[in-house]
Amino acid sequence: MAMRRALLMCCLAAGLGAGTPARASSNVPDFLEKSGDHALCTRSIAAAEEARRIPRFLLQAIAQVESGRWSAADGVNLAWPWTVYAEGRGRYLASKGEAIAEVEALIRRGVRNIDVGCMQVNLHYHGRAFASLEEAFDPVHNVAYATSFLVDLRRSTRSWTNAVKNYHSRTRSLHTPYRKKVYQAWRDLRQ
């Protein structure tokens, strides 16, 4: 929890609060230095990778696999902050308000297994990490929690590969193809 708070403070000090333009970071390639909602994820992720010493672009790759959405303007698949996944399908909403309304509607219908935000944090398993849906969708908070979770997995498994697999699932049939997708995205980002 202390590391998550430190990461939040680092991101906020760097000007990464939602809606706040961020400084250019040496950890972000030119195609990720665009403005708009995609940048809310990519800049928060770049700051988290640097602050927590995660291999360059690994968290970006996870985010692309989790909430990636094609950006025609940038010509690349980028993490989208207003993503909701439930009932076997992803939803890319136009705004934070629409994303929150979508989750509230799902909850009213009794759906509990819901992933949200840049890093697709599952509310059923990790919902207590956030004070509200507003906070769960905030890119800085969403990324900070996911980063702490990934680093904890790395610490317990002693491997980034196993941490990535377990970020998605501890079930082999689910995590093996997931790891392959993430590692392909990671290779693409590093080129």
C-alpha positions as CSV (number, residue, x, y, z in Angstrom):
1,M,0.0,0.0,0.0
2,A,2.9,2.4,0.8
3,M,4.4,1.7,-2.6
4,R,1.1,2.4,-4.3
5,R,0.8,5.7,-2.5
6,A,4.4,6.6,-3.5
7,L,3.6,5.8,-7.1
8,L,0.4,7.9,-7.0
9,M,2.4,10.8,-5.6
10,C,5.1,10.4,-8.3
11,C,2.5,10.3,-11.1
12,L,0.6,13.3,-9.7
13,A,3.8,15.3,-9.2
14,A,4.7,14.5,-12.8
15,G,1.4,16.1,-13.9
16,L,-0.4,12.9,-14.7
17,G,-3.7,13.5,-13.1
18,A,-6.6,12.8,-15.3
19,G,-7.2,15.7,-17.7
20,T,-3.8,17.3,-16.9
21,P,-1.3,17.5,-19.7
22,A,1.9,15.6,-18.9
23,R,5.5,16.3,-19.6
24,A,7.2,14.3,-22.2
25,S,8.8,11.2,-20.7
26,S,11.9,9.5,-22.0
27,N,10.0,6.2,-21.4
28,V,7.4,7.0,-24.0
29,P,8.0,6.6,-27.7
30,D,6.9,9.4,-30.0
31,F,3.7,7.7,-31.2
32,L,2.5,7.6,-27.5
33,E,3.2,11.3,-27.0
34,K,-0.2,12.2,-28.5
35,S,-3.0,14.0,-26.6
36,G,-6.5,12.8,-25.9
37,D,-7.9,10.0,-23.8
38,H,-5.4,7.3,-25.0
39,A,-2.6,9.5,-23.5
40,L,-4.2,9.3,-20.1
41,C,-3.3,5.6,-20.0
42,T,0.0,5.7,-21.8
43,R,1.5,8.5,-19.7
44,S,0.4,7.0,-16.4
45,I,1.8,3.7,-17.5
46,A,5.1,5.2,-18.6
47,A,5.5,6.9,-15.2
48,A,4.7,3.7,-13.4
49,E,7.1,1.6,-15.4
50,E,9.9,4.1,-14.6
51,A,9.0,4.6,-10.9
52,R,8.7,0.8,-10.2
53,R,11.5,-0.3,-12.5
54,I,9.3,-2.5,-14.6
55,P,11.0,-3.5,-17.9
56,R,10.4,-0.8,-20.4
57,F,7.1,-1.1,-22.2
58,L,6.0,-4.3,-20.4
59,L,3.1,-2.6,-18.6
60,Q,2.2,-0.8,-21.9
61,A,2.0,-4.2,-23.6
62,I,-0.2,-5.6,-20.9
63,A,-2.5,-2.5,-21.2
64,Q,-2.7,-2.9,-25.0
65,V,-3.8,-6.5,-24.6
66,E,-6.2,-5.6,-21.8
67,S,-7.9,-2.4,-23.1
68,G,-6.2,-1.8,-26.5
69,R,-8.3,0.2,-29.0
70,W,-7.2,1.2,-32.5
71,S,-6.3,4.8,-32.8
72,A,-6.6,5.8,-36.4
73,A,-5.0,9.2,-35.7
74,D,-1.9,7.5,-34.3
75,G,-2.0,4.4,-36.4
76,V,-1.5,2.1,-33.5
77,N,-3.4,0.0,-30.9
78,L,-3.4,2.0,-27.6
79,A,-4.9,1.4,-24.1
80,W,-8.3,3.0,-23.6
81,P,-9.2,4.4,-20.2
82,W,-13.0,4.0,-20.5
83,T,-13.0,0.3,-21.3
84,V,-15.4,-2.1,-19.5
85,Y,-15.2,-5.9,-19.9
86,A,-18.0,-8.1,-18.7
87,E,-20.2,-11.0,-19.9
88,G,-17.6,-12.0,-22.4
89,R,-17.3,-8.8,-24.3
90,G,-15.4,-5.5,-24.1
91,R,-17.0,-2.1,-24.3
92,Y,-15.1,1.0,-25.3
93,L,-17.1,4.0,-23.9
94,A,-16.6,7.6,-25.1
95,S,-16.1,9.0,-21.6
96,K,-15.5,8.3,-18.0
97,G,-19.1,9.1,-17.1
98,E,-20.4,6.6,-19.7
99,A,-18.0,4.0,-18.5
100,I,-19.2,4.5,-14.9
101,A,-22.8,4.4,-16.0
102,E,-22.2,1.1,-17.9
103,V,-20.6,-0.5,-14.8
104,E,-23.5,0.7,-12.6
105,A,-26.0,-0.8,-15.0
106,L,-24.1,-4.1,-15.0
107,I,-24.1,-4.2,-11.2
108,R,-27.8,-3.5,-11.1
109,R,-28.3,-6.5,-13.3
110,G,-26.3,-8.6,-10.9
111,V,-23.1,-8.9,-12.9
112,R,-20.1,-9.0,-10.6
113,N,-17.2,-10.1,-12.8
114,I,-16.3,-6.7,-14.4
115,D,-12.9,-5.4,-15.5
116,V,-12.4,-1.6,-15.8
117,G,-10.0,1.0,-17.0
118,C,-6.6,1.1,-18.7
119,M,-5.3,-2.0,-17.0
120,Q,-8.7,-3.8,-16.8
121,V,-8.6,-4.3,-13.0
122,N,-11.3,-6.8,-12.0
123,L,-13.8,-5.2,-9.5
124,H,-14.8,-8.6,-8.1
125,Y,-11.3,-9.5,-6.9
126,H,-9.7,-6.0,-6.6
127,G,-12.6,-3.6,-6.2
128,R,-11.7,-2.8,-2.6
129,A,-8.5,-1.1,-3.9
130,F,-10.6,1.8,-5.0
131,A,-12.8,4.2,-3.0
132,S,-15.3,4.5,-5.9
133,L,-15.9,3.7,-9.5
134,E,-14.7,7.3,-10.2
135,E,-11.3,6.3,-8.7
136,A,-11.2,2.9,-10.4
137,F,-11.5,4.6,-13.8
138,D,-9.0,7.3,-13.0
139,P,-6.0,6.3,-15.1
140,V,-3.4,7.2,-12.4
141,H,-5.2,5.1,-9.7
142,N,-6.1,2.3,-12.1
143,V,-2.5,2.0,-13.3
144,A,-1.0,2.5,-9.8
145,Y,-3.0,-0.4,-8.4
146,A,-2.3,-2.7,-11.4
147,T,1.4,-1.8,-11.1
148,S,1.5,-2.7,-7.5
149,F,-0.3,-6.0,-8.2
150,L,2.1,-6.9,-11.0
151,V,5.2,-6.0,-8.9
152,D,3.8,-8.2,-6.1
153,L,3.3,-11.0,-8.5
154,R,6.8,-10.6,-9.7
155,R,8.1,-10.7,-6.2
156,S,6.2,-13.9,-5.4
157,T,6.9,-15.7,-8.6
158,R,10.4,-14.4,-9.1
159,S,9.8,-14.0,-12.8
160,W,8.3,-11.3,-15.0
161,T,7.0,-14.0,-17.3
162,N,5.1,-15.7,-14.5
163,A,3.9,-12.3,-13.1
164,V,2.4,-11.5,-16.5
165,K,0.7,-14.9,-16.8
166,N,-0.7,-14.6,-13.3
167,Y,-1.8,-10.9,-13.9
168,H,-4.5,-12.4,-16.1
169,S,-5.2,-15.8,-14.5
170,R,-3.6,-18.5,-12.5
171,T,-5.3,-21.0,-14.8
172,R,-2.8,-22.4,-17.3
173,S,-5.2,-22.7,-20.2
174,L,-6.0,-19.0,-19.8
175,H,-2.6,-17.6,-18.9
176,T,-0.4,-19.2,-21.5
177,P,-2.1,-17.7,-24.6
178,Y,-2.4,-14.4,-22.7
179,R,1.3,-14.3,-22.0
180,K,2.0,-14.9,-25.7
181,K,-0.2,-12.0,-26.7
182,V,1.5,-9.7,-24.1
183,Y,5.0,-10.7,-25.2
184,Q,4.1,-10.2,-28.9
185,A,2.8,-6.7,-28.0
186,W,5.9,-6.1,-26.0
187,R,8.2,-7.1,-28.8
188,D,6.3,-4.8,-31.2
189,L,6.5,-1.8,-28.8
190,R,10.3,-2.3,-28.3
191,Q,10.9,-2.1,-32.1
